[in-house]
């Protein structure tokens, strides 16, 4: 079930984010320095601020938070994580469709995001288009993607 994220959910949301990041092996190859950098701004305090300033929703199953999605007021999809053991059964797509509906109802014309290598296939499946590849040291590390939202009701 999808619910509006609350500041009181920050610790459980952080657990979802951390567990998901550890599973993004294509992106960090278990390099502790890369993981540490990726997690450096993922704190209860920051999650609480993000919740307050964005469209943020959790996905709950059996009273446990298993997913989190965060959309900026301007249409940037900033975070989208599902617990690794709950991936592959459609929860991420349900959250993504929900956030697209939120964007539509708030007249946000498109959603943009920076996809990890791990998530690229998921976003392509959900009709996002690659706008550009992001390189570091002549190696693709992420993709800038977008999806236009039909805002006419």
TAHU-V841761 format. One record per residue. RES is the residue in three letters. PSI is psi as a letter, one per 20 degrees, with the letter a starting at -180 (* if undefined). Layout:
# TAHU-V841761
((RES PSI) (RES PSI))
This chain:
# TAHU-V841761
((UNK p) (UNK p) (UNK q) (UNK p) (UNK q) (UNK q) (UNK h) (UNK i) (UNK i) (UNK g) (UNK g) (UNK h) (UNK g) (UNK h) (UNK g) (UNK g) (UNK g) (UNK g) (UNK h) (UNK g) (UNK g) (UNK h) (UNK i) (UNK m) (UNK h) (UNK h) (UNK h) (UNK i) (UNK k) (UNK k) (UNK o) (UNK h) (UNK g) (UNK g) (UNK g) (UNK g) (UNK g) (UNK h) (UNK i) (UNK h) (UNK j) (UNK n) (UNK r) (UNK g) (UNK g) (UNK g) (UNK g) (UNK g) (UNK g) (UNK g) (UNK g) (UNK h) (UNK j) (UNK r) (UNK o) (UNK p) (UNK q) (UNK q) (UNK p) (UNK q) (UNK p) (UNK l) (UNK j) (UNK p) (UNK o) (UNK i) (UNK q) (UNK p) (UNK q) (UNK p) (UNK p) (UNK r) (UNK i) (UNK i) (UNK j) (UNK p) (UNK o) (UNK h) (UNK q) (UNK n) (UNK q) (UNK p) (UNK p) (UNK h) (UNK i) (UNK j) (UNK q) (UNK j) (UNK j) (UNK i) (UNK g) (UNK g) (UNK h) (UNK g) (UNK g) (UNK g) (UNK g) (UNK g) (UNK h) (UNK h) (UNK h) (UNK g) (UNK g) (UNK g) (UNK i) (UNK j) (UNK k) (UNK o) (UNK h) (UNK q) (UNK p) (UNK q) (UNK r) (UNK o) (UNK q) (UNK r) (UNK h) (UNK g) (UNK i) (UNK g) (UNK h) (UNK g) (UNK h) (UNK g) (UNK h) (UNK k) (UNK k) (UNK q) (UNK q) (UNK p) (UNK g) (UNK q) (UNK q) (UNK p) (UNK q) (UNK p) (UNK l) (UNK k) (UNK p) (UNK p) (UNK i) (UNK r) (UNK p) (UNK p) (UNK q) (UNK r) (UNK p) (UNK q) (UNK p) (UNK o) (UNK i) (UNK p) (UNK *))
